[in-house]
Amino acid sequence: MNKVSWSIFAGVVVLLLGALIIYSQSTRTTIDVSAVDANAVIGASSQNGNIADHVFENTESKVVLVEYGDFQCPGCGAAHPNMKTLLAEYGDRITFIFRNLPLTSIHPNARVAASAAEAAGLQGKYWEMHDKLFESQDDWTSLDASKRIPMFSAYAKELGLDVTKFEQDIPSETINQRISFDQALAKKVGATSTPSFFLDGEPLESSAATGILQGNLTAVKALLDEKLK
């Protein structure tokens, strides 16, 4: 192939890649969630790639705590062990939902990490991968694109998943739709940073949210106890 042919070929590739990027970005911003109750447990539908909300233990409590999180976010990583402590005490009494809000402009591995959690979820191991990603955040957060999937695949193997299926599911449109749906819900409720917590449809009081980040759960426990009366 001569230089002219190579130039034409390269130009076509660039145009195709650009079109794919534009299409991907458009699909992430055109999901209509105006009729969706963001404070309820949302079942599987075509809007969310037929992947239901990820709920920790209790799916039917009238007290609903939602976190919009980013697996690469240091704040979310700091909040994670404190959330585990909170859920160890309240998880069977409240409905806790984790939704994806990858802030890819500052966390380039955030969306693929969310995809890894969703891919594990398709094999029944969502919460196990959720925990693994947060607890191993320092190991993968700075990896380049050639190394992050092998790292996540190693986690999948550790969790006993079908690694081949896991790797095939990560870039799937089904999972892309799930994450984009969560992002649309975040936009609807006004969640623009991570972690963002909503209790019964309202932003969690700042003292309670700050407490989760810092490990002081007194304020959030007081709110939950009042709601549970």
C-alpha positions as CSV (number, residue, x, y, z in Angstrom):
1,M,0.0,0.0,0.0
2,N,1.5,3.4,-1.0
3,K,1.6,6.6,1.0
4,V,-1.5,8.0,-0.6
5,S,-3.4,4.8,0.1
6,W,-2.2,4.8,3.7
7,S,-3.3,8.4,4.2
8,I,-6.7,7.7,2.8
9,F,-7.0,4.6,5.0
10,A,-5.9,6.5,8.1
11,G,-8.3,9.2,7.4
12,V,-11.2,6.8,7.1
13,V,-10.2,5.1,10.4
14,V,-10.1,8.5,12.1
15,L,-13.5,9.4,10.8
16,L,-15.0,6.0,11.9
17,L,-13.5,6.3,15.3
18,G,-14.8,9.8,15.7
19,A,-18.3,8.7,14.6
20,L,-18.2,5.9,17.2
21,I,-17.1,8.3,19.9
22,I,-19.9,10.7,19.0
23,Y,-22.4,7.9,18.9
24,S,-21.2,6.5,22.2
25,Q,-21.4,9.9,23.9
26,S,-24.9,10.6,22.4
27,T,-26.2,7.3,23.8
28,R,-25.0,8.2,27.2
29,T,-27.0,11.5,27.3
30,T,-30.3,10.7,25.5
31,I,-31.9,8.3,28.0
32,D,-35.2,9.7,29.1
33,V,-35.7,9.1,32.8
34,S,-38.2,11.8,33.5
35,A,-40.9,9.2,34.4
36,V,-38.5,7.1,36.5
37,D,-38.7,7.2,40.3
38,A,-35.0,7.6,41.3
39,N,-35.8,6.9,44.9
40,A,-37.3,3.4,44.2
41,V,-35.6,0.2,43.4
42,I,-35.6,0.0,39.6
43,G,-36.1,-3.3,38.0
44,A,-34.6,-4.5,34.7
45,S,-35.9,-2.9,31.6
46,S,-34.7,-1.9,28.1
47,Q,-33.8,1.5,29.4
48,N,-31.1,0.1,31.7
49,G,-29.8,-2.7,29.6
50,N,-32.1,-5.2,31.4
51,I,-29.9,-4.9,34.5
52,A,-31.8,-4.0,37.6
53,D,-30.6,-1.8,40.5
54,H,-27.9,-3.3,42.7
55,V,-29.4,-3.5,46.2
56,F,-27.6,-4.6,49.3
57,E,-29.7,-7.2,51.1
58,N,-33.1,-5.5,51.9
59,T,-35.0,-4.6,48.7
60,E,-38.3,-3.6,50.4
61,S,-37.5,-1.1,53.2
62,K,-39.3,2.2,53.1
63,V,-36.0,3.8,54.1
64,V,-34.0,4.1,50.9
65,L,-30.3,5.3,50.8
66,V,-28.8,5.7,47.3
67,E,-25.1,6.3,46.6
68,Y,-24.0,7.6,43.2
69,G,-20.4,6.6,43.1
70,D,-17.2,6.4,41.1
71,F,-14.9,3.4,41.6
72,Q,-11.8,5.5,40.9
73,C,-12.9,8.4,43.1
74,P,-10.6,8.7,46.2
75,G,-13.5,10.1,48.3
76,C,-15.7,7.0,47.4
77,G,-12.7,4.8,48.3
78,A,-12.4,6.5,51.7
79,A,-16.2,6.2,52.2
80,H,-16.3,2.6,51.3
81,P,-15.1,1.0,54.6
82,N,-17.4,3.3,56.5
83,M,-20.4,2.3,54.3
84,K,-19.6,-1.3,55.0
85,T,-19.6,-0.6,58.7
86,L,-23.0,1.2,58.4
87,L,-24.5,-1.6,56.3
88,A,-23.3,-4.2,58.7
89,E,-25.6,-2.6,61.2
90,Y,-28.4,-1.3,59.0
91,G,-28.3,-3.3,55.8
92,D,-31.1,-5.6,56.8
93,R,-33.4,-2.7,57.7
94,I,-32.8,-0.2,55.0
95,T,-32.6,-0.4,51.2
96,F,-29.2,0.6,50.0
97,I,-28.7,1.1,46.2
98,F,-25.3,1.8,44.5
99,R,-25.5,3.5,41.1
100,N,-22.7,4.4,38.7
101,L,-21.5,8.0,38.3
102,P,-18.0,7.6,36.7
103,L,-16.4,11.1,36.4
104,T,-14.3,10.2,33.4
105,S,-13.0,13.7,32.8
106,I,-10.9,13.3,36.0
107,H,-10.9,9.5,36.5
108,P,-10.1,7.8,33.1
109,N,-10.4,4.3,34.5
110,A,-13.8,5.0,36.2
111,R,-16.1,3.8,33.5
112,V,-14.3,0.6,32.7
113,A,-14.2,-0.1,36.4
114,A,-18.0,0.4,36.6
115,S,-18.2,-2.0,33.6
116,A,-16.2,-4.6,35.4
117,A,-18.5,-4.4,38.4
118,E,-21.5,-4.7,36.1
119,A,-19.9,-7.6,34.3
120,A,-19.4,-9.4,37.6
121,G,-23.0,-8.7,38.4
122,L,-24.1,-10.6,35.3
123,Q,-22.5,-13.6,37.0
124,G,-24.0,-12.9,40.4
125,K,-20.9,-11.3,42.0
126,Y,-21.7,-7.6,41.8
127,W,-21.1,-6.7,45.4
128,E,-18.0,-8.9,45.6
129,M,-16.4,-7.0,42.6
130,H,-17.7,-3.7,44.0
131,D,-15.8,-4.3,47.2
132,K,-12.7,-5.6,45.5
133,L,-12.5,-2.5,43.2
134,F,-12.7,-0.1,46.1
135,E,-10.4,-2.1,48.4
136,S,-7.8,-2.4,45.6
137,Q,-8.2,1.1,44.2
138,D,-4.6,2.0,44.6
139,D,-3.5,-0.9,42.5
140,W,-5.4,-0.1,39.4
141,T,-6.4,3.6,39.5
142,S,-3.3,4.7,37.5
143,L,-3.0,1.8,35.1
144,D,-3.1,2.6,31.3
145,A,-5.6,1.0,29.0
146,S,-3.4,-2.0,28.2
147,K,-3.1,-3.1,31.8
148,R,-6.5,-2.3,33.5
149,I,-8.5,-5.1,31.9
150,P,-5.9,-7.8,32.8
151,M,-6.0,-6.5,36.4
152,F,-9.8,-6.7,36.5
153,S,-9.7,-10.1,34.9
154,A,-7.4,-11.2,37.7
155,Y,-10.0,-10.0,40.2
156,A,-12.7,-11.9,38.2
157,K,-10.6,-15.1,38.4
158,E,-10.1,-14.6,42.1
159,L,-13.9,-14.3,42.5
160,G,-14.5,-17.5,40.6
161,L,-16.1,-15.9,37.5
162,D,-16.0,-17.1,34.0
163,V,-13.2,-14.8,32.9
164,T,-13.9,-15.2,29.1
165,K,-17.5,-14.1,29.6
166,F,-16.4,-11.4,32.0
167,E,-14.1,-9.9,29.4
168,Q,-16.7,-10.1,26.7
169,D,-19.3,-8.4,28.8
170,I,-17.2,-5.4,29.9
171,P,-17.5,-3.5,26.5
172,S,-21.0,-4.8,25.8
173,E,-23.9,-2.4,24.9
174,T,-25.9,-3.9,27.7
175,I,-23.5,-2.7,30.3
176,N,-22.9,0.6,28.5
177,Q,-26.7,1.2,28.7
178,R,-26.8,0.3,32.4
179,I,-24.1,2.8,33.3
180,S,-25.6,5.5,31.0
181,F,-29.0,5.0,32.7
182,D,-27.4,5.5,36.1
183,Q,-25.7,8.7,34.9
184,A,-29.1,10.0,33.6
185,L,-30.6,9.3,37.0
186,A,-27.7,11.2,38.7
187,K,-28.3,14.1,36.4
188,K,-32.1,14.0,37.2
189,V,-31.5,14.2,41.0
190,G,-28.7,16.7,40.7
191,A,-25.8,14.5,41.7
192,T,-22.7,16.0,40.1
193,S,-19.9,14.8,42.4
194,T,-19.0,11.6,44.1
195,P,-19.9,10.1,46.4
196,S,-23.4,11.7,46.4
197,F,-25.9,10.2,48.9
198,F,-29.7,10.6,48.8
199,L,-31.9,9.5,51.7
200,D,-35.6,9.0,50.8
201,G,-35.2,11.1,47.7
202,E,-33.4,14.0,49.4
203,P,-29.7,14.8,49.4
204,L,-28.2,13.5,52.6
205,E,-27.5,16.2,55.2
206,S,-24.0,17.5,54.9
207,S,-23.0,16.5,58.4
208,A,-24.1,12.9,57.7
209,A,-22.4,12.8,54.3
210,T,-19.2,14.2,55.7
211,G,-19.3,11.7,58.5
212,I,-19.5,8.8,56.1
213,L,-16.4,10.2,54.3
214,Q,-14.5,10.7,57.6
215,G,-15.7,7.6,59.5
216,N,-17.9,9.4,62.0
217,L,-21.3,7.7,61.5
218,T,-23.1,9.4,64.4
219,A,-25.1,11.8,62.2
220,V,-26.2,9.3,59.6
221,K,-27.2,6.8,62.2
222,A,-29.3,9.4,63.9
223,L,-31.1,10.1,60.7
224,L,-31.6,6.4,59.9
225,D,-32.9,5.7,63.4
226,E,-35.4,8.6,63.1
227,K,-36.6,7.3,59.7
228,L,-36.9,3.7,61.0
229,K,-39.2,4.7,63.9
